Each structure stands twice: as C-alpha cells, then as structure tokens.
Amino acid sequence: MSSLFGRKSAGNFSRLFCSRRFSCQLFVSRLSFYTTEEELKKAFSPFGKITEARLVQDYTSKHHKGFGFVTFESESDAQKALQAMNNRMIRGRLIFVEVAKPVTGEKRTL
C-alpha cells in the first residue's frame, strides 16, 4: 500500500492511522510490582491483536513503576479492552485503564 509518505506496509499504516484518531494505546496503572510484560499482554490479548505491551521501568533500580502501556492494532480493539479491563483485578490489584495521552513538548525521562 503506498501513501503520500512513501511505501508503507499494512502494519505501519494501521499504527499511523490509529495515532491520528482515537488511540490504539492504553495506559494501565496500579499494576502489581510482580506483574510481567507477558502477563500484561496475556490479560489484554482476548480483546484483539496487541502490537506492544510494556511496563515502564525505573532508570536506577530497573524495577517497573507499577504502570505500563498496551498498544493494539486497531482502535475498536483498544475500545473493547478499555471498557472490559478498567477496574478489574490483575494479580490481586485493582487496575485502572485509560487512553494514553500523547507526550507534547516535554522531555521524557524513563
């Protein structure tokens, strides 16, 4: 598939498309410190194809901070996961799920 930006694969196109509309990325907070990225991906996978599931780590200790992001291939899958997983329990903790907000003009330090 080609576009104004050059030749794009279907996967790259869907990621670009999602970023311009609602958002395919969800912010997940209040995670147990024992939760792994694989568990996070497995918990959200019934709602659609996940392109990335990552936990944000502390720079010095290398332990995750209790929150992360799950990115879906489509907006509708992200919407379904948001509605189904918000205020659910994972590893004994009540988690919160919301649409990830884009970082604008701030320097990110992870």
C-alpha positions in Angstrom: 0.0 0.0 0.0 1.5 3.4 -0.9 0.7 6.8 0.5 1.8 10.3 0.4 4.6 9.4 2.9 6.1 6.7 0.7 5.5 2.9 0.7 4.0 1.6 3.9 3.2 -1.9 5.0 -0.3 -2.6 6.3 1.0 -2.8 9.9 2.7 0.5 9.7 -0.3 2.1 8.1 -2.7 0.9 10.9 -0.3 2.2 13.5 -0.1 5.6 11.7 -3.9 5.6 11.3 -4.6 4.9 15.0 -2.3 7.7 16.1 -4.3 10.2 14.2 -7.7 9.2 15.5 -8.8 7.9 19.0 -5.7 6.0 20.0 -4.7 2.4 19.9 -2.6 2.7 23.0 -3.9 2.3 26.5 -2.3 3.4 29.8 -2.6 0.8 32.6 -1.9 1.9 36.1 -1.9 0.5 39.7 -0.2 -2.8 38.5 1.4 -5.1 41.0 5.1 -4.9 41.0 5.2 -8.6 40.3 3.3 -8.3 37.0 5.4 -9.1 34.0 5.0 -7.8 30.4 4.0 -11.2 29.3 1.2 -11.3 31.9 0.0 -7.8 30.9 -0.1 -8.9 27.2 -1.9 -12.1 28.1 -4.6 -10.2 30.2 -5.4 -7.9 27.3 -5.0 -10.3 24.3 -8.6 -11.6 24.3 -9.7 -8.2 23.0 -7.6 -8.1 19.9 -4.1 -8.2 18.4 -1.5 -6.4 20.6 1.5 -4.8 18.9 3.2 -3.9 22.2 2.8 -4.4 25.9 5.4 -2.7 28.0 6.0 -1.8 31.6 7.7 1.5 32.5 10.9 0.8 34.5 12.7 3.0 37.0 16.0 4.1 35.5 18.2 3.3 38.5 16.6 0.2 40.1 15.4 -1.4 36.8 12.1 -2.4 38.5 8.9 -1.3 36.9 7.0 1.6 38.4 3.5 0.0 38.5 2.2 1.2 35.2 2.6 0.5 31.6 1.1 0.7 28.1 -0.7 -1.8 25.9 -0.9 -0.9 22.1 -3.5 -2.6 19.9 -3.5 -2.9 16.2 -7.0 -1.3 15.9 -9.0 1.4 17.6 -12.0 -0.8 18.1 -9.9 -3.5 19.9 -8.5 -0.8 22.2 -12.0 0.5 23.0 -13.2 -3.0 23.9 -10.2 -3.6 26.1 -10.7 -0.3 27.8 -14.3 -1.0 28.7 -13.6 -4.6 29.8 -10.4 -4.1 31.8 -10.9 -0.9 33.6 -11.4 -1.5 37.3 -10.5 -5.2 37.0 -8.2 -7.3 39.2 -4.8 -8.4 38.0 -2.5 -10.2 40.5 -4.7 -9.1 43.3 -4.6 -5.4 42.4 -7.5 -3.2 41.1 -6.1 -1.7 37.8 -7.1 1.5 36.0 -7.1 1.6 32.2 -7.4 4.8 30.2 -6.5 6.1 26.7 -2.8 7.0 26.6 -2.2 10.7 26.2 0.5 11.8 23.7 3.6 13.5 25.2 3.7 17.1 23.9 6.7 19.3 24.2 8.0 17.7 27.4 11.3 16.0 27.8 10.7 12.3 28.7 12.9 10.6 31.2 12.4 7.0 31.9 
